[in-house]
Amino acid sequence: MPEPVESHDPEGVDYAWVMQTTFALTIVVGAPVVAVVSLLVGVSLPTWAARAEFAIRVGALVWFVVAVGVFLYARSQE
């Protein structure tokens, strides 16, 4: 018989949920945002290094905005 799975009922913000949701939403939202921004800005990205640097810079901004939004949502649901 398998061991029962432990449950956790956090007081306040569930930071594990915030981190997991931020990770998933950043991928789902971030990839299209990076693609659209690269097309709209019209920046020349001739090498893979330039493309990676651009994706990291835009992705970092997307991650920050998503993280703050998810945290504020989790805090409002307390």
N, C-alpha and C positions, 0 to 999 in steps of 0.2 A: 504494500500500500504506500503510495507516495506521501511524502511529508506535506503538511498543510503550508500553503504560502502565507507568509506573514503579511499583515496589512499595516498601513501607516496612516494615521490621521493627523496631519501637521496642524499646528496652531499658526495662524498667519499665512504668509505666502508659501506655497509649495514650490521651492526653488528647483527641485528636480523636474517638475512639470514645466516650469518656465524655461529651463535649459533645453529640454527635449522639444518643446513646441517651437522655440526660437530656432533650433537647428533645422527642423523640418520646414518651417515657413521660409527660412532664409534660402534654402535650396529651391523650394517651389516658386518663390517670388523672385529671388535673386537672379536666377539664370535668364528668365525673360527680360528682366530689367537691364542686365548687363548687355544683352543682345540689342535691345531697342536703343539704349543710350549710345552704344558703339555706332549704330547706324545714323542716329540723329546728330551726334556731335561731329561726325565726319573726320575723326582723327585718323591719321595715317598709322596703321599698325602693321608694318612690313615684316616684323620678325615675331617668332613665338614668344620671345622674352618681352617684347612690347605688348603683345596681346595678354600675356599672363599678368604683367604689371597693371595694365588697365583693368582687367577683371578683378584683381585684388583690391585696387583702390575703390572701384565702384561697389564691389561686394562688401567691403568693410563698412561703407556708409549704409548699405541695405541692412547688414547685420545689426548695426547700432540702432537704426530706426525700428526694426522688427523687435529687437530685444527690449527696448524701452516700451514699445506698444504692448507687448505680451506681459511685461511686468506690471504695467499700469492696469491692464485688464485683470490680471490675477489679483492684484491688490483690491480692485473694486468689487471682486466677487467674494471677498472674505465674509 
